[in-house]
Amino acid sequence: MLELRINGEARQVDVEPDTPLLWVLRDTLGLTGTKFGCGVAACGACTVHLDGEAVRSCVIPVSAVAGKEITTIEGLGAKGLHPVQQAWIAHQVPQCGYCQPGMIMASAALLAKNPRPSEADLDAALSNICRCGTYGRVKKAMRAVAGRKGG
Amino acid sequence: MSGPKNKSRRRFFIAVALVGGGLLVGYALRGRDRLARVPAFARGGKAFALNGWVKIGPDGTVTVAVPHQEMGQGITTALPMLVAEELDADWSTVRAEQAPVDKIYGNMVVLGDSLPFDPDDRGAFASALRWVAHKASETLGLMVTGGSTSVRDGWEPMRVAGASAREMLVAVAAKRWNTAPAECFTDAGYVLRRGSGEKLGYGELAAEAAQLEPPRKPKLKARADYKLIGTPAPRLDTPAKVDGSAQFGIDVRLPHMLYAAIRQCPVFGGALKAYDAAKLRGLPGFKAAVPVLGGVAVVADSWWRAKRALDQLEITWDEGPHAALDSGAIFAQYGRDLEHGKATTYAERGDAVGALAKAAKVVEAEYRVPFLAHATMEPMNCTARFGNGRCEVWAPNQSPTLVQWVASRAASVDFGSVTVHTTFLGGGFGRRAEMDYVVQAVTVAKAVPGTPVKLVWSREEDIRHDTYRPAAISKFRAALDGAGAPLAWWNRIVGPSVTRSFMDRLLPWGGMDYPPDKTNAEGADDLPYELANLRVEHVLSKTPVPVGFWRSVGHSYNAFFTECFLDELAAAAGKDPYQFRRGLLATHPRHLRVLATAAEKAGWGTTPAPGIGRGIALHASFRAIVAQVAEVSVTDKGEVRVQRVVCAVDCGTAINPDTIAAQMESGIVFGLTAALYGEITLDKGRIEQANFPDYRMLRLADMPEAETHIVESGAALGGIGEVGTPPIAPAVANAVFAATGKRVRSLPIRASELARG
């Protein structure tokens, strides 16, 4: 048994310790908002927060996250939509929507550390793949959030 | 515009007769039945079905059945807008629901579009075949999303459904007020009584209205009266897509569900020979190994456990006859077929060959494109449950009707015993019109009766077992007169047939005689330019590589070929590429306006910033016209960066302008990924790429500034989901020429060929 802290709650899971966090979230705990895209940390669809940092959960063994605070897309807006989620609605960002939980988690983690990211900061931090090509709208939404945060 | 030759016509009739006779007998659907209530839509929840497309709850919530599948293109917003417009619904109360499989929801335009004729060909033969296709569509009731047909398909029945429901609500209100329907009007979810201030919400009227017979010929609004159509209404699926609650196929969870991972034969044309599952017994959660279409699946109580067990499974493959095939051999075959293969003429005007023989100045070039994978973000997956003579399937798919057919075949039960649930699609792009993953999931489910199983492919399987955009080559010869005007245009394309490959996979008997595949020459045989002597041919060159519908299909390469060669012709004529195109569009005012809009908004004719090259391309597909101007910079090492794209589009009537802009941005990114990075290659019969590290995608850091300008022409509806993709590769390639003086004749664009010094 491993004890995990996910979205502010303690959860017990009985899985092999090398199981990637992604599959524990999706299959064991039913938190399917976090997506499987590549399995090799190349696309970012599985991005969650580990103690506030954006990480790619498809390559992190669950044994490595015990005792850390894990936040998934389900937890991000649990107490009202996060400003990133609001901006995503205002700018009508999602198309198929599959990569968006990961894109939103990466964006929220960036803003938490760097409330006024430059274009270069966005380029560096948001390396998630979106096959629908929502990148232009992601940038616009992020510029809006960053502007609002700066007053 | 000439059609295919007589022999081909006969073959086409044979094909239609086979499809019509073999699959469709006994599925008659008369047009007037399209408003029928569909039980699977009507039941569930507390809403009242007014017809097969609209149900209204006591709280006034309007639920619209959407027969097309949402894969990002915004169809679960655009189609409800059509209903809501005629219903006078309050948009904030409108919801979309995936329509169940039923013939009333069949796509009535996609088969007609597949015919090998110009949409403007009004000749008797083309018209007759179009009629046959329409009748076949009615008979079939084939629900399919593809060919950018969804809005065109929904335009008539969904507006009629909304208007019919509105008349029913008005009838009930009029009866309650003891007045005539003419004394009532509707607005934002209410029926109002003229001159009285009285009003009744749709939710208060729905139960009684649902008892009425739907009017078959309701009065539709004049376009001038539209309040919703043409506005950027917010998408209905956005909230669920930002909070993680949107349900994709891969998210399906059922009680006692098992999971399956799959490995397919690495060589095309090979097969599973043997495997030894004995060693897997005792592994945590392992349940079974099951031979399936293309390979073997391992079932366990979690996907990760299934995958780990699969990794340990010793599999022996019969690699079949193609284990030595590589990309070089395929292109060498294309080269031979270009010179010696049997060409089918797709378009002919005047005497191109004769004019070329006499011409003083001839321009020649040969182009090529590679195979491409779809790489939808959501890997292929399907969940199935089999038992008690029934089969239930949950799948992100582009054709619920086909899912029902192939599931019934795989499960050996009749159509009616198969229930299909269509989830959101994490990307489609044509890949999810294929049915391989459905057959596999049903096969696995049969091995564990009564227990649902979710099959999920790894990304590696997804990249290596796709149905690829065909690799193709295209050769051009054109002649210019002394003033630089084109005298002749000859074009021969070589590649495999997507439609043939698809049908061979789909139809149980396979190998039937097919007509020429329209997709081979689409975008090359229907050029808008005035070219008096023109001949466009295609040579079918089959390969063992399965090919499929990839966003914009034949247009995806023919636009690159034709618009780059036209640019070469302009340069040879010493003319500006924009002005050169203008000069050939005198009889195509819509194309001219789209081209001019993109050029003007991009500042064509002004001097670009230092180091920037500007390129232009125009391409019509799926009854829409798109022009794009790209601005690129090229480093000394030959690396291309696309800085800005200006896009103009005429898709007839704009339903939701924000969706159109989003689809243009999407099409540009999809086409840019292919132009800059996309290449699937073979060695030893195997696909060499496996995952995103070696099948590169455009990312945010590579994203150009992109802007879209909608040119409203009021013409008949056109498509939007695919049409933004074709012009971007030639616009960028032409911009690279402007920046470097080097022609790009092969995709993807290679830095090594553009590096200086």
Interface residues (C-beta under 8 A of the other chain):
Chain A: V15 E16 T19 P20 W23 R26 D27 T28 G30 L31 T32 G33 T34 K35 F36 G37 C38 G39 V40 A42 C43 A45 T72 I73 E74 L76 G77 L81 Q85 W88 I89 Q92 V93 P94 Q95 C96 G97 Y98 C99 Q100 P101 I104 L122 D123 A124 L126 S127 N128 I129 C130 R131 C132 G133 T134 Y135 G136 R137 V138 K139
Chain B: E70 M71 G72 Q73 G74 P234 R235 D237 T238 P239 A240 K241 V242 D243 G244 S245 A246 Q247 F248 I250 D251 R253 Y259 P284 S302 W303 W304 R305 R308 A375 T376 M377 E378 P379 F424 L425 G426 G427 G428 F429 V456 S458 R459 D658 A662 E665 S666 G667 I668 V669 F670 N691 F692 P693 M697 L698 R699 L700 A701 M703 E705 A706
